[in-house]
Each structure stands twice: as structure tokens, then as C-alpha cells.
Amino acid sequence: MRAPLGLPRLVFPADNPPTTATIALGRRLFYSPLLSSDRTIACASCHDPDKGFTDNKAVSIGVQSQTGTRSAPSIINSAYWSSLFWDGRAASLEAQVESPITNPVEMANTAEEVVARLRADSDYRQAFEKAWGTEEITFEMVSKSIASFERTLVNGDSPFDRYYYGGDKSALSPSAQRGLKVFMDSRKGNCAECHTIGKTYALFTDQKFHNIGIGANTDGSLTDPGRFAETKNDNDMGSFKTPSLRGAIWTAPYMHDGSVPTLKDVIDHYIGGGNSNPHLDKRIRVLDFLSGPERRDLLEFLKSLSGPMPPNVGRPENDSNRLNRSPE
């Protein structure tokens, strides 16, 4: 697979090189509710291609209409992430697959039951034999197949990329060009400090964890410990992974708890200097000196970061186990 303009070369695990068959199988599994305990929830329930591979909910809905505590992050460009989930608890796409399947609020299933269901389905047995050379299905094959499909969800070649990396000076509007300057200027927005832009590609994330004041109560306490729950390092209290801004126009509401409704509100949050708490990242500062036009330009720039999605990433047709409805 070739990366689109503005993204680095894709690197694949040595023990899971992608093939046409494993990607196709992973796509079927991604959209199949068979993976959940009551057969109502698929990976795509929370990572919908029509919604930037999230669900546009503040918090996601799992089996039996249970609600989680965090917003489903978009998995666009997750092929490049060094860790997964808001708190970084998974080190690879393969490692993250089991968590939502076994989470009692999300899919509430077991790896053993998933494998048993797949083994009982002749179509899946054939698909696994085509992809892996055997009908003897294992959960490792499930996770590797889904991960291979997820690595195809790359999004670049945006108006920004065509302007910044492709040399097309007409690709960005004058307003978005001014917004880019605000975004990168350390004396202005300084957004690129964490939403990084490189010389040859831009992931728009430093892949690090920061406390930006989301979820801070009036007394400075935090509703969610974030990365701290994984590291037990006090410096990580209330810190969450910097999300990429690619595809952001599709993925509202924003932040780990879905508490920020629009991109304009995201900008306003930073202009206000975040919500005060003892662990607030020192780089968060009040930006009320940004003028109204500068704020509008910054918003226009953020809208320029979304490019076309690759083909063959939507719901597969003619699959008897495909997800037919979205739970509410």
C-alpha cells in the first residue's frame, strides 16, 4: 500500500504483513456484529466510516444500550500510532482488538466465544483458509486480520497537503493560509507544538499525553485519571493522547469525554487557557490576544486537513453477518 501525499511510508509488523485476503477478512470482521455477545454491536458501530470512523456521540453505546465513559476516538491513520486508546494502553493495532470485544460495556464477549462462532460458520472458515491457509481459526488470526484492515484507513492528500507538500498554492484559501500561520507560530496559536507538522509529512499529533484541562472540576479534581491509570506516574494525571487533526471535520464531538461540541469550541477552549487543575500542561496558556479574524482563519485551516478516504473501506456488500442497524 502506498501512502497518500502528506503521510509517511507505511511500516507493517514482520509477523503480520498485509495481503489482499487478510485485509478483506478483516473488513468483514470489522463490520460484523457476530463479534459481540448479543450480535448487535460491531467495531463499525463506534467507528463508522460515514462519521470519520467514530460515532459522533459523546460516549459510545454498547450491548444492551450501555454507555461508556469515553468518546470513541477516530481510527483514521491509526496505522501510524505507537499506542492506541486515549490512555495508550495498547501498543499495536493487533493488541487493541481484544479490549472492546471483551469489555462488559462495549461488546461483552470473550475471545473463545468469538472463535467458536467463526468456526461454526462455513463462509468464515473458507475466508480464514483463504487468508491464513487453514480453517483452524484462532483469535490471533482475528486480531491480525482486523488490524490489517485498519491499516488501510489512511487519509492524506488534503487541501493542506497539496498546498504544503505538493506546491499547489491555490489548494488553500487565503483564510486557511493565514490560519496555518497562526497554527504554527509559537507566539500565536502554537498548535503545532503538539499537533506536529514535519518537513515531509504531517501526522498532526506528537503521540504524547497531555492534560489540557478537559474533565477538570471547579475544585481542580479530575473526573478521569487518563494515562495515570496505566503508568501510576503523577505527571500523567488527567493526561490523554494528542489526537490527530486529520478528518477532524467529521468527528465531532471532541476530546476524550466528547464534551466539546464543535471545532470552534475546541479553539475557544484553548483560547481560554483550558480548565485549571494542578496537572495542567505548562504549554497551555491563555490566547485571548488572538483576534476574531485570526480565530476564523484558524478554523478554516482545520477544515483543510481532511482528504479522500481510500476505496474499499466501507461496509462489505452481500455479507450475511454484516451489521444491519446502529443500536440506540
Buried (B, 14 or more C-beta within 10 A) or exposed (E): EEBBBBBBEBEEBEEBEBBEBBBBBBBBBBBBBBBBBEBBBBBBBBBBBEBBBBBBBBBBBBBEEBEBEBBBBBBBBBBBBEBBBBBBBBEBBBBBBBBBBBBEBBBBBBBEBBBEBBBEBEEBBEBBBBBBEEBEBBBBBBBBBBBBBBBBBBBBBBBBBBBBBBEEEEBBBEBBBBBBBBBBEEEBBBBBBBBBBEEEBBBBBBBBBBBBBBBBEEEBEBEBBBBBEBBEEEEBBBBBBBBBBBBBBBBBBBBBBBBBEEBBBBBEBBBEBBBEBEBBBEEBEEBEEBEEEBBBBBBBBBBBBBBEBEEEBEBBEEEEBBBEEBBE
